[in-house]
Amino acid sequence: MAFPIVGRAKLERLMEVARRTRVTVALDSVFAARQLSEAARAAQLEIGVLAEVDVGLGRVGVAAGEALVQLAQSIGKLP
């Protein structure tokens, strides 16, 4: 998924898809990562995650450097 899935209904749908195929989600916030982690844990599934970096367009992602490192470390600590 090229964008974070936020909200109960969308997360439930994503878990349905993840039961049938491997899923990886790009996200740029710990908030979205926590929601995804909670939904995956409840569904007993593993979801791949990519920390999204802003490559200069200012649309999505976190700034390269320390912000990206912090996001990746926070994601890595989630179940």
N, C-alpha and C positions, 0 to 999 in steps of 0.2 A: 504494500500500500504506500502510495507516495505522499500521503497526508495522515496525520494522526486521527484515530477514531476516538471520539469523545462522546460520552453519554451512554446510558444503560442500553437503550435499544440498539444502537449501532455496535456496541461491544458484544451484545448477545448475538447479533447477526454475524459478526466477525468470528466468534467462537464456533458457530455453525459451519462456517467456511473452513476454519482451521481443523475441524474434525475430518474433513475430506482431503485437505491438501496442506502443504507447508506454506506458512504465512510469515512474511517479514514486514514490519511496519517502520517507516521513517517518522521520527518525532523530534520535536525541539523544545520540549518542556518536561520537567519532572512531574508536573501535574498529570499530563497525558500518560507518562510512563507508569505512574502509580495506578491509575485507573486500568490500564492495560494489564498490568501485573495482577491486580486483584481479580479481574475477570478471567484471566488465564488460569490462575491458581484455583478459582472456584470451579472452573470447567475441567481441571486437571489436564491442561494442555500447555505446551511450550510454544511461545511465539518469538520469532526472531525480531530483533530491534536494531535499527540504525540510528545513530545520533546525527541529526541533520545540521549541516553547517551552512551559514549564509555565505554564498560565493560572490557577493557584491551587489546583488539586485535588491536587497533589502525586503524581500517578500516573505521568505521563510528561513528557518534555521537560526542558530545562535552564531555569534561572532567567533571566528577562528581564534585559537589561543586558549587562554585560561577558561573562558566561558564554556567552550567545547569540552575541555578536559573535565570541568566540574560536572557538566551534564553526563558525560560518559561514566564518570565515577559514580554518580548518583544512580544511574540506570543499572550499573553493575552490582550495586548493593541490593537491588530488589529481587525478591524470589521469582 
